[in-house]
Amino acid sequence: MTNDEAALLALKETVRYGMFLGTFAGAFASVDECIAALWGRKRTARWRSLLSGLIAGPSMLLTGPGTQHTSLAIYILMRAAVLASRCGIKSKRFGKICKPLTWSHGDVFLMCLSSAQILSAYILQQDSLPSSYKSFLKTHGGKDQSILQGLKEVVNHTAFSNLEAIEKYYKSVGVDIKLDPDMKVPCSIVHGNQSCAGHFISFLLQAYGRAVPVYIPVYLVPALVVHRQDLMKRYTTVSSKLTS
């Protein structure tokens, strides 16, 4: 799969998941509010969310009826695990069991551990990743396949086999560079003629540009659905203070 094909696939999946999240959020919130308005918020508190989810659930078909949704299932599972851990921490029965989860930097440690695992697979064993996730990483990783192959050879301590391909790639983007086959540190492979600090800043800005359109719907839409009542209350409070 070429980079253009991977980018197109990632774009299609982003649109599909965006449609799913928007439709699911709208349907869930609409049904939830209608039930609360008709039969009362307190009376329906135990089953209202379940019914709303059942009605909004078929919107998942927008992501593709004939495909497996492994990444989405893992994401939902992890979000459910986070919610369960938070409930467990507050619970009198399971509070002691869940006490290790109260470590203030535990989420950072888990994120670093997960990122290290994903990054190692992305560079060393791309075939172990699902095709959809691999195309996602190719788009947001921001590096050509030839560069990743060069990094893989550095990590595996094997002889370089594609330095010409890397040089050709850099030449295609306006960078004329000659790579040393005896290099020990792959800086020139990763960022060409740029300094490490300069590449870090430029790559960070580019990464934000690639990530924001994807992650805003992923995190903002669920937040609007789950916390919509609190947000409306705060909006009303802030508006009243501004107008007074």
Rosetta constraint file for C-alpha pairs under 8 A:
AtomPair CA 1 CA 5 HARMONIC 6.09 0.50
AtomPair CA 1 CA 6 HARMONIC 6.44 0.50
AtomPair CA 2 CA 6 HARMONIC 6.17 0.50
AtomPair CA 3 CA 7 HARMONIC 6.02 0.50
AtomPair CA 3 CA 138 HARMONIC 7.27 0.50
AtomPair CA 3 CA 139 HARMONIC 7.73 0.50
AtomPair CA 3 CA 144 HARMONIC 7.56 0.50
AtomPair CA 3 CA 145 HARMONIC 7.92 0.50
AtomPair CA 4 CA 8 HARMONIC 6.12 0.50
AtomPair CA 5 CA 9 HARMONIC 6.10 0.50
AtomPair CA 6 CA 10 HARMONIC 6.08 0.50
AtomPair CA 6 CA 135 HARMONIC 4.80 0.50
AtomPair CA 6 CA 136 HARMONIC 7.50 0.50
AtomPair CA 6 CA 138 HARMONIC 6.85 0.50
AtomPair CA 6 CA 139 HARMONIC 6.94 0.50
AtomPair CA 7 CA 11 HARMONIC 6.08 0.50
AtomPair CA 7 CA 135 HARMONIC 6.81 0.50
AtomPair CA 7 CA 136 HARMONIC 7.68 0.50
AtomPair CA 7 CA 138 HARMONIC 7.55 0.50
AtomPair CA 7 CA 139 HARMONIC 5.61 0.50
AtomPair CA 8 CA 12 HARMONIC 6.19 0.50
AtomPair CA 9 CA 13 HARMONIC 6.22 0.50
AtomPair CA 9 CA 132 HARMONIC 7.58 0.50
AtomPair CA 9 CA 135 HARMONIC 6.80 0.50
AtomPair CA 10 CA 14 HARMONIC 6.03 0.50
AtomPair CA 10 CA 132 HARMONIC 7.21 0.50
AtomPair CA 10 CA 135 HARMONIC 5.86 0.50
AtomPair CA 10 CA 136 HARMONIC 5.35 0.50
AtomPair CA 10 CA 139 HARMONIC 7.05 0.50
AtomPair CA 11 CA 15 HARMONIC 6.22 0.50
AtomPair CA 12 CA 16 HARMONIC 6.16 0.50
AtomPair CA 13 CA 17 HARMONIC 6.01 0.50
AtomPair CA 13 CA 63 HARMONIC 7.27 0.50
AtomPair CA 13 CA 132 HARMONIC 7.99 0.50
AtomPair CA 14 CA 18 HARMONIC 5.93 0.50
AtomPair CA 14 CA 214 HARMONIC 6.64 0.50
AtomPair CA 15 CA 19 HARMONIC 6.09 0.50
AtomPair CA 16 CA 20 HARMONIC 6.18 0.50
AtomPair CA 16 CA 62 HARMONIC 6.13 0.50
AtomPair CA 16 CA 63 HARMONIC 4.83 0.50
AtomPair CA 16 CA 64 HARMONIC 7.66 0.50
AtomPair CA 17 CA 21 HARMONIC 6.03 0.50
AtomPair CA 17 CA 62 HARMONIC 7.58 0.50
AtomPair CA 17 CA 63 HARMONIC 5.75 0.50
AtomPair CA 18 CA 22 HARMONIC 6.04 0.50
AtomPair CA 18 CA 217 HARMONIC 6.42 0.50
AtomPair CA 18 CA 218 HARMONIC 7.71 0.50
AtomPair CA 19 CA 23 HARMONIC 5.94 0.50
AtomPair CA 19 CA 62 HARMONIC 6.77 0.50
AtomPair CA 19 CA 63 HARMONIC 7.78 0.50
AtomPair CA 20 CA 24 HARMONIC 5.82 0.50
AtomPair CA 20 CA 59 HARMONIC 5.77 0.50
AtomPair CA 20 CA 60 HARMONIC 5.68 0.50
AtomPair CA 20 CA 61 HARMONIC 7.78 0.50
AtomPair CA 20 CA 62 HARMONIC 5.63 0.50
AtomPair CA 20 CA 63 HARMONIC 6.34 0.50
AtomPair CA 21 CA 25 HARMONIC 5.84 0.50
AtomPair CA 21 CA 217 HARMONIC 7.25 0.50
AtomPair CA 21 CA 218 HARMONIC 7.41 0.50
AtomPair CA 21 CA 221 HARMONIC 6.89 0.50
AtomPair CA 21 CA 222 HARMONIC 7.87 0.50
AtomPair CA 22 CA 26 HARMONIC 6.05 0.50
AtomPair CA 22 CA 217 HARMONIC 7.93 0.50
AtomPair CA 22 CA 221 HARMONIC 7.03 0.50
AtomPair CA 23 CA 27 HARMONIC 5.98 0.50
AtomPair CA 23 CA 56 HARMONIC 7.75 0.50
AtomPair CA 23 CA 59 HARMONIC 6.31 0.50
AtomPair CA 24 CA 28 HARMONIC 5.84 0.50
AtomPair CA 24 CA 56 HARMONIC 5.27 0.50
AtomPair CA 24 CA 57 HARMONIC 6.77 0.50
AtomPair CA 24 CA 59 HARMONIC 5.78 0.50
AtomPair CA 24 CA 60 HARMONIC 7.64 0.50
AtomPair CA 25 CA 29 HARMONIC 5.97 0.50
AtomPair CA 25 CA 56 HARMONIC 7.84 0.50
AtomPair CA 25 CA 221 HARMONIC 6.77 0.50
AtomPair CA 25 CA 222 HARMONIC 7.01 0.50
AtomPair CA 25 CA 225 HARMONIC 5.99 0.50
AtomPair CA 26 CA 30 HARMONIC 5.96 0.50
AtomPair CA 27 CA 31 HARMONIC 6.06 0.50
AtomPair CA 27 CA 52 HARMONIC 7.62 0.50
AtomPair CA 27 CA 55 HARMONIC 7.53 0.50
AtomPair CA 27 CA 56 HARMONIC 5.28 0.50
AtomPair CA 28 CA 32 HARMONIC 5.95 0.50
AtomPair CA 28 CA 52 HARMONIC 5.10 0.50
AtomPair CA 28 CA 53 HARMONIC 6.04 0.50
AtomPair CA 28 CA 55 HARMONIC 7.39 0.50
AtomPair CA 28 CA 56 HARMONIC 5.40 0.50
AtomPair CA 28 CA 225 HARMONIC 7.80 0.50
AtomPair CA 29 CA 33 HARMONIC 6.02 0.50
AtomPair CA 29 CA 52 HARMONIC 7.66 0.50
AtomPair CA 29 CA 225 HARMONIC 6.26 0.50
AtomPair CA 30 CA 34 HARMONIC 6.08 0.50
AtomPair CA 31 CA 35 HARMONIC 6.12 0.50
AtomPair CA 31 CA 52 HARMONIC 5.50 0.50
AtomPair CA 31 CA 55 HARMONIC 7.91 0.50
AtomPair CA 32 CA 36 HARMONIC 6.23 0.50
AtomPair CA 32 CA 48 HARMONIC 6.21 0.50
AtomPair CA 32 CA 49 HARMONIC 6.50 0.50
AtomPair CA 32 CA 52 HARMONIC 5.61 0.50
AtomPair CA 33 CA 37 HARMONIC 6.04 0.50
AtomPair CA 34 CA 38 HARMONIC 6.11 0.50
AtomPair CA 35 CA 39 HARMONIC 5.88 0.50
AtomPair CA 35 CA 40 HARMONIC 7.20 0.50
AtomPair CA 35 CA 41 HARMONIC 7.71 0.50
AtomPair CA 35 CA 44 HARMONIC 7.51 0.50
AtomPair CA 35 CA 48 HARMONIC 6.91 0.50
AtomPair CA 36 CA 40 HARMONIC 4.66 0.50
AtomPair CA 36 CA 41 HARMONIC 4.38 0.50
AtomPair CA 36 CA 42 HARMONIC 7.95 0.50
AtomPair CA 36 CA 44 HARMONIC 6.73 0.50
AtomPair CA 36 CA 48 HARMONIC 7.69 0.50
AtomPair CA 37 CA 41 HARMONIC 7.01 0.50
AtomPair CA 39 CA 43 HARMONIC 6.82 0.50
AtomPair CA 39 CA 44 HARMONIC 6.81 0.50
AtomPair CA 40 CA 44 HARMONIC 6.28 0.50
AtomPair CA 41 CA 45 HARMONIC 5.92 0.50
AtomPair CA 44 CA 48 HARMONIC 5.29 0.50
AtomPair CA 45 CA 49 HARMONIC 7.52 0.50
AtomPair CA 47 CA 51 HARMONIC 6.37 0.50
AtomPair CA 48 CA 52 HARMONIC 6.16 0.50
AtomPair CA 49 CA 53 HARMONIC 6.01 0.50
AtomPair CA 50 CA 54 HARMONIC 6.23 0.50
AtomPair CA 51 CA 55 HARMONIC 6.29 0.50
AtomPair CA 52 CA 56 HARMONIC 6.09 0.50
AtomPair CA 53 CA 57 HARMONIC 5.56 0.50
AtomPair CA 54 CA 58 HARMONIC 7.70 0.50
AtomPair CA 60 CA 64 HARMONIC 7.73 0.50
AtomPair CA 61 CA 65 HARMONIC 4.98 0.50
AtomPair CA 69 CA 73 HARMONIC 6.03 0.50
AtomPair CA 70 CA 74 HARMONIC 6.12 0.50
AtomPair CA 71 CA 75 HARMONIC 6.13 0.50
AtomPair CA 71 CA 133 HARMONIC 7.49 0.50
AtomPair CA 72 CA 76 HARMONIC 6.16 0.50
AtomPair CA 73 CA 77 HARMONIC 6.03 0.50
AtomPair CA 74 CA 78 HARMONIC 6.09 0.50
AtomPair CA 75 CA 79 HARMONIC 6.21 0.50
AtomPair CA 76 CA 80 HARMONIC 6.05 0.50
AtomPair CA 77 CA 81 HARMONIC 6.10 0.50
AtomPair CA 78 CA 82 HARMONIC 6.19 0.50
AtomPair CA 79 CA 83 HARMONIC 6.25 0.50
AtomPair CA 80 CA 84 HARMONIC 6.03 0.50
AtomPair CA 81 CA 85 HARMONIC 6.05 0.50
AtomPair CA 82 CA 86 HARMONIC 6.28 0.50
AtomPair CA 83 CA 87 HARMONIC 6.28 0.50
AtomPair CA 84 CA 88 HARMONIC 6.00 0.50
AtomPair CA 85 CA 89 HARMONIC 6.13 0.50
AtomPair CA 85 CA 98 HARMONIC 6.75 0.50
AtomPair CA 85 CA 101 HARMONIC 7.19 0.50
AtomPair CA 86 CA 90 HARMONIC 6.58 0.50
AtomPair CA 87 CA 91 HARMONIC 6.14 0.50
AtomPair CA 88 CA 94 HARMONIC 5.37 0.50
AtomPair CA 88 CA 95 HARMONIC 5.74 0.50
AtomPair CA 88 CA 98 HARMONIC 5.95 0.50
AtomPair CA 89 CA 94 HARMONIC 6.81 0.50
AtomPair CA 89 CA 95 HARMONIC 4.72 0.50
AtomPair CA 89 CA 96 HARMONIC 7.75 0.50
AtomPair CA 89 CA 98 HARMONIC 5.40 0.50
AtomPair CA 89 CA 99 HARMONIC 6.42 0.50
AtomPair CA 89 CA 101 HARMONIC 7.58 0.50
AtomPair CA 89 CA 102 HARMONIC 7.42 0.50
AtomPair CA 90 CA 95 HARMONIC 6.16 0.50
AtomPair CA 91 CA 95 HARMONIC 5.17 0.50
AtomPair CA 92 CA 96 HARMONIC 7.97 0.50
AtomPair CA 94 CA 98 HARMONIC 6.18 0.50
AtomPair CA 95 CA 99 HARMONIC 5.96 0.50
AtomPair CA 98 CA 102 HARMONIC 7.40 0.50
AtomPair CA 99 CA 103 HARMONIC 7.89 0.50
AtomPair CA 101 CA 106 HARMONIC 6.96 0.50
AtomPair CA 102 CA 106 HARMONIC 7.56 0.50
AtomPair CA 105 CA 109 HARMONIC 6.36 0.50
AtomPair CA 106 CA 110 HARMONIC 6.14 0.50
AtomPair CA 107 CA 111 HARMONIC 6.08 0.50
AtomPair CA 108 CA 112 HARMONIC 6.17 0.50
AtomPair CA 109 CA 113 HARMONIC 6.13 0.50
AtomPair CA 110 CA 114 HARMONIC 6.08 0.50
AtomPair CA 111 CA 115 HARMONIC 5.99 0.50
AtomPair CA 112 CA 116 HARMONIC 6.06 0.50
AtomPair CA 113 CA 117 HARMONIC 6.37 0.50
AtomPair CA 114 CA 118 HARMONIC 6.21 0.50
AtomPair CA 115 CA 119 HARMONIC 5.91 0.50
AtomPair CA 116 CA 120 HARMONIC 6.08 0.50
AtomPair CA 117 CA 121 HARMONIC 6.32 0.50
AtomPair CA 118 CA 122 HARMONIC 6.01 0.50
AtomPair CA 119 CA 123 HARMONIC 6.25 0.50
AtomPair CA 120 CA 124 HARMONIC 5.70 0.50
AtomPair CA 120 CA 125 HARMONIC 7.37 0.50
AtomPair CA 121 CA 125 HARMONIC 4.70 0.50
AtomPair CA 121 CA 126 HARMONIC 5.65 0.50
AtomPair CA 121 CA 128 HARMONIC 6.97 0.50
AtomPair CA 121 CA 129 HARMONIC 7.26 0.50
AtomPair CA 122 CA 126 HARMONIC 5.05 0.50
AtomPair CA 122 CA 129 HARMONIC 7.72 0.50
AtomPair CA 122 CA 134 HARMONIC 7.51 0.50
AtomPair CA 122 CA 137 HARMONIC 7.44 0.50
AtomPair CA 123 CA 148 HARMONIC 5.84 0.50
AtomPair CA 123 CA 149 HARMONIC 7.38 0.50
AtomPair CA 123 CA 151 HARMONIC 7.10 0.50
AtomPair CA 123 CA 152 HARMONIC 5.84 0.50
AtomPair CA 124 CA 152 HARMONIC 5.57 0.50
AtomPair CA 125 CA 129 HARMONIC 7.72 0.50
AtomPair CA 126 CA 134 HARMONIC 6.93 0.50
AtomPair CA 129 CA 133 HARMONIC 6.52 0.50
AtomPair CA 129 CA 134 HARMONIC 5.90 0.50
AtomPair CA 130 CA 134 HARMONIC 6.01 0.50
AtomPair CA 131 CA 135 HARMONIC 6.17 0.50
AtomPair CA 132 CA 136 HARMONIC 6.25 0.50
AtomPair CA 133 CA 137 HARMONIC 6.17 0.50
AtomPair CA 134 CA 138 HARMONIC 6.14 0.50
AtomPair CA 135 CA 139 HARMONIC 6.28 0.50
AtomPair CA 136 CA 140 HARMONIC 6.25 0.50
AtomPair CA 137 CA 141 HARMONIC 5.20 0.50
AtomPair CA 138 CA 142 HARMONIC 6.54 0.50
AtomPair CA 138 CA 143 HARMONIC 7.09 0.50
AtomPair CA 138 CA 144 HARMONIC 7.87 0.50
AtomPair CA 140 CA 207 HARMONIC 6.72 0.50
AtomPair CA 140 CA 210 HARMONIC 6.24 0.50
AtomPair CA 140 CA 211 HARMONIC 6.97 0.50
AtomPair CA 141 CA 207 HARMONIC 7.87 0.50
AtomPair CA 142 CA 207 HARMONIC 7.48 0.50
AtomPair CA 143 CA 147 HARMONIC 6.42 0.50
AtomPair CA 143 CA 148 HARMONIC 6.94 0.50
AtomPair CA 144 CA 148 HARMONIC 6.63 0.50
AtomPair CA 144 CA 169 HARMONIC 7.70 0.50
AtomPair CA 145 CA 149 HARMONIC 6.20 0.50
AtomPair CA 146 CA 150 HARMONIC 6.29 0.50
AtomPair CA 146 CA 162 HARMONIC 6.92 0.50
AtomPair CA 146 CA 165 HARMONIC 6.15 0.50
AtomPair CA 146 CA 166 HARMONIC 5.50 0.50
AtomPair CA 146 CA 169 HARMONIC 7.75 0.50
AtomPair CA 147 CA 151 HARMONIC 6.28 0.50
AtomPair CA 147 CA 166 HARMONIC 5.99 0.50
AtomPair CA 147 CA 189 HARMONIC 6.26 0.50
AtomPair CA 147 CA 190 HARMONIC 6.56 0.50
AtomPair CA 148 CA 152 HARMONIC 6.13 0.50
AtomPair CA 149 CA 153 HARMONIC 6.34 0.50
AtomPair CA 149 CA 162 HARMONIC 7.56 0.50
AtomPair CA 150 CA 154 HARMONIC 6.36 0.50
AtomPair CA 150 CA 160 HARMONIC 6.69 0.50
AtomPair CA 150 CA 161 HARMONIC 7.81 0.50
AtomPair CA 150 CA 162 HARMONIC 6.74 0.50
AtomPair CA 150 CA 163 HARMONIC 7.22 0.50
AtomPair CA 150 CA 166 HARMONIC 7.86 0.50
AtomPair CA 150 CA 189 HARMONIC 7.07 0.50
AtomPair CA 151 CA 155 HARMONIC 6.22 0.50
AtomPair CA 151 CA 186 HARMONIC 7.18 0.50
AtomPair CA 151 CA 189 HARMONIC 7.59 0.50
AtomPair CA 151 CA 190 HARMONIC 7.92 0.50
AtomPair CA 152 CA 156 HARMONIC 6.10 0.50
AtomPair CA 153 CA 157 HARMONIC 5.87 0.50
AtomPair CA 153 CA 158 HARMONIC 5.13 0.50
AtomPair CA 153 CA 159 HARMONIC 6.65 0.50
AtomPair CA 153 CA 160 HARMONIC 6.23 0.50
AtomPair CA 154 CA 158 HARMONIC 6.47 0.50
AtomPair CA 154 CA 159 HARMONIC 7.94 0.50
AtomPair CA 154 CA 160 HARMONIC 7.74 0.50
AtomPair CA 154 CA 186 HARMONIC 7.34 0.50
AtomPair CA 160 CA 181 HARMONIC 6.56 0.50
AtomPair CA 162 CA 166 HARMONIC 6.53 0.50
AtomPair CA 163 CA 167 HARMONIC 6.18 0.50
AtomPair CA 163 CA 179 HARMONIC 6.66 0.50
AtomPair CA 163 CA 181 HARMONIC 7.55 0.50
AtomPair CA 164 CA 168 HARMONIC 6.01 0.50
AtomPair CA 165 CA 169 HARMONIC 6.15 0.50
AtomPair CA 166 CA 170 HARMONIC 6.30 0.50
AtomPair CA 166 CA 189 HARMONIC 7.22 0.50
AtomPair CA 167 CA 171 HARMONIC 6.10 0.50
AtomPair CA 167 CA 176 HARMONIC 7.39 0.50
AtomPair CA 167 CA 177 HARMONIC 6.17 0.50
AtomPair CA 167 CA 178 HARMONIC 6.65 0.50
AtomPair CA 167 CA 179 HARMONIC 7.16 0.50
AtomPair CA 168 CA 172 HARMONIC 6.24 0.50
AtomPair CA 169 CA 173 HARMONIC 6.72 0.50
AtomPair CA 170 CA 174 HARMONIC 6.39 0.50
AtomPair CA 170 CA 175 HARMONIC 4.99 0.50
AtomPair CA 170 CA 176 HARMONIC 6.56 0.50
AtomPair CA 170 CA 177 HARMONIC 7.18 0.50
AtomPair CA 170 CA 192 HARMONIC 7.22 0.50
AtomPair CA 171 CA 175 HARMONIC 4.85 0.50
AtomPair CA 171 CA 176 HARMONIC 5.25 0.50
AtomPair CA 171 CA 177 HARMONIC 7.44 0.50
AtomPair CA 175 CA 192 HARMONIC 7.27 0.50
AtomPair CA 175 CA 193 HARMONIC 7.42 0.50
AtomPair CA 177 CA 192 HARMONIC 6.74 0.50
AtomPair CA 177 CA 193 HARMONIC 7.07 0.50
AtomPair CA 179 CA 188 HARMONIC 6.95 0.50
AtomPair CA 179 CA 189 HARMONIC 7.45 0.50
AtomPair CA 186 CA 190 HARMONIC 6.36 0.50
AtomPair CA 187 CA 191 HARMONIC 6.10 0.50
AtomPair CA 187 CA 192 HARMONIC 7.12 0.50
AtomPair CA 187 CA 196 HARMONIC 7.31 0.50
AtomPair CA 188 CA 192 HARMONIC 4.33 0.50
AtomPair CA 188 CA 193 HARMONIC 6.40 0.50
AtomPair CA 188 CA 194 HARMONIC 7.94 0.50
AtomPair CA 191 CA 195 HARMONIC 7.51 0.50
AtomPair CA 191 CA 196 HARMONIC 7.43 0.50
AtomPair CA 191 CA 199 HARMONIC 6.31 0.50
AtomPair CA 194 CA 198 HARMONIC 6.18 0.50
AtomPair CA 194 CA 199 HARMONIC 5.82 0.50
AtomPair CA 195 CA 199 HARMONIC 5.99 0.50
AtomPair CA 196 CA 200 HARMONIC 6.11 0.50
AtomPair CA 197 CA 201 HARMONIC 6.41 0.50
AtomPair CA 198 CA 202 HARMONIC 6.22 0.50
AtomPair CA 199 CA 203 HARMONIC 5.69 0.50
AtomPair CA 200 CA 204 HARMONIC 5.94 0.50
AtomPair CA 201 CA 205 HARMONIC 6.37 0.50
AtomPair CA 202 CA 206 HARMONIC 6.26 0.50
AtomPair CA 203 CA 207 HARMONIC 5.91 0.50
AtomPair CA 204 CA 208 HARMONIC 6.25 0.50
AtomPair CA 205 CA 209 HARMONIC 6.37 0.50
AtomPair CA 206 CA 210 HARMONIC 6.36 0.50
AtomPair CA 207 CA 211 HARMONIC 5.98 0.50
AtomPair CA 208 CA 212 HARMONIC 5.77 0.50
AtomPair CA 209 CA 213 HARMONIC 7.49 0.50
AtomPair CA 210 CA 214 HARMONIC 7.45 0.50
AtomPair CA 211 CA 215 HARMONIC 6.00 0.50
AtomPair CA 212 CA 216 HARMONIC 5.72 0.50
AtomPair CA 213 CA 217 HARMONIC 7.37 0.50
AtomPair CA 214 CA 218 HARMONIC 6.79 0.50
AtomPair CA 215 CA 219 HARMONIC 6.04 0.50
AtomPair CA 215 CA 220 HARMONIC 7.88 0.50
AtomPair CA 216 CA 220 HARMONIC 5.31 0.50
AtomPair CA 216 CA 221 HARMONIC 7.58 0.50
AtomPair CA 217 CA 221 HARMONIC 5.26 0.50
AtomPair CA 217 CA 222 HARMONIC 7.96 0.50
AtomPair CA 218 CA 222 HARMONIC 6.97 0.50
AtomPair CA 219 CA 223 HARMONIC 6.24 0.50
AtomPair CA 220 CA 224 HARMONIC 6.13 0.50
AtomPair CA 221 CA 225 HARMONIC 6.30 0.50
AtomPair CA 222 CA 226 HARMONIC 6.03 0.50
AtomPair CA 223 CA 227 HARMONIC 5.63 0.50
AtomPair CA 223 CA 228 HARMONIC 7.35 0.50
AtomPair CA 224 CA 228 HARMONIC 4.92 0.50
AtomPair CA 224 CA 231 HARMONIC 7.75 0.50
AtomPair CA 227 CA 231 HARMONIC 6.13 0.50
AtomPair CA 228 CA 232 HARMONIC 6.07 0.50
AtomPair CA 229 CA 233 HARMONIC 6.21 0.50
AtomPair CA 230 CA 234 HARMONIC 6.12 0.50
AtomPair CA 231 CA 235 HARMONIC 5.94 0.50
AtomPair CA 232 CA 236 HARMONIC 6.07 0.50
AtomPair CA 233 CA 237 HARMONIC 6.17 0.50
AtomPair CA 234 CA 238 HARMONIC 6.00 0.50
AtomPair CA 235 CA 239 HARMONIC 5.94 0.50
AtomPair CA 236 CA 240 HARMONIC 6.09 0.50
AtomPair CA 237 CA 241 HARMONIC 6.32 0.50
AtomPair CA 238 CA 242 HARMONIC 6.20 0.50
AtomPair CA 239 CA 243 HARMONIC 6.15 0.50
AtomPair CA 240 CA 244 HARMONIC 5.98 0.50
